[in-house]
Each structure stands twice: as structure tokens, then as C-alpha cells.
């Protein structure tokens, strides 16, 4: 009898866990041009994402738009993809 209960409990856990795999964040859409990124997300701010460092820079920061390992992206997409903001060069 206890094996049946354990089997049922295990089945319930598997079913519950299988239902959670469909949830995902918005995909990150990188752009080489700031204007293209702004057209992609007209109500959001555009940031410069440094892929190598895993941070993003806001407009006005020293490293905004600089470097070869980055792209312009929408702020919400960067946050949803777990990138963090850089504190360097804040004015």
C-alpha cells in the first residue's frame, strides 16, 4: 500500500514539474544601431549590453555604445535575461 502512495506522489510531482517548463523570459534581441533598438522597443529605454562582462550601460555612461563585445538592447530584455546594470560612469 505504501508503494502505491509513493508512486502516486511521485507521479504528481512529475506532472507538476512538467507544467512549469513552458514559462520563459522574453528573448534578447541585440542591435548594432541605437535607432534600430529604439524602434524595436519604443516605450522602453535602450541600453548598451556588454556580453563579456554581463552588464549594461545606460545612455550618458562613459562606456555606452563602446566596445566590440556588445550591442544595443531594450532595458527590460536585458533585465529579464539577468544582466545587471553597471555603476561605472554614473553622473
N, C-alpha and C positions, 0 to 999 in steps of 0.2 A: 504494500500500500504506500509506503514512504517513497519508493522508487517512482511510482506513478505521480505523486505530488511534486517530486523533484523534477521529473520530466516535464510536467505541465508548467512549472515555474520557469524552467529553462526555455521552453518554447515561448512563453510570454515575454521574456527578456529579449530574445532574438527578434521577435516581431516588433517590439517597441524600439529597439535599436535600429532596425532596418528602416523604419519610418522616418528617422532623423537624418538620413543621408541625403535627402533631396534639398536640404537647406544649404545655400551657398551665397557668398558675397558677390557683389557686382564685379564683373571683370575689369581689370585695369586696362585703360585704353591710352597708350602713350602717343604723343605727337611731337614732331620735331619743331613745329611752329606754334607760338603762343596763340595766334589768332585762330588756328585750327582747333586748338583745345578749347578756347572760349566759345566757339560755335558749337562744339560738342556738348558743353555744359553751360548754357547761357545764364543760368541762375546761380551758379557756383563759382567760387574763386579758382583761378589757375595757379598751380604751384610747380616748381621745378623739382623733380624727383631724382635723387642721386641713388641709382640702383646699387652701386658698390657699397656705399655707406649705410644704406637703408633709412635715409632721412629725406625730408623735403624742405625746400626753402620757399618762403613767401616773397612776393614782389617787394622790392625795397631792401632785401637782404643782400649782402655782398656777393654770395655765390649763386644767386638766382640766375638761371639761364647759362651757367658756366660749367664747363667740363664735357668730357666725351662719354661718360658713363651715365647719362641722364636723359630725361625727356620731360616735356610739359604734360601735366595730367590734371584732372579735376581734384580738388581738395578732398571731397567726400570719398572718391575712389581710392585715393592714397590712404586715407584713414581706415577705410574698410579693408584694405589689403595689409593692414598692420604696419604701415610705415609711420615713423614718428617725426615730429617737427624738429627742426634744428634751432637751437638757441643762439647760434653764431650770427653776428651781424644784425641783431635786432636793434632797431632805433627807437 
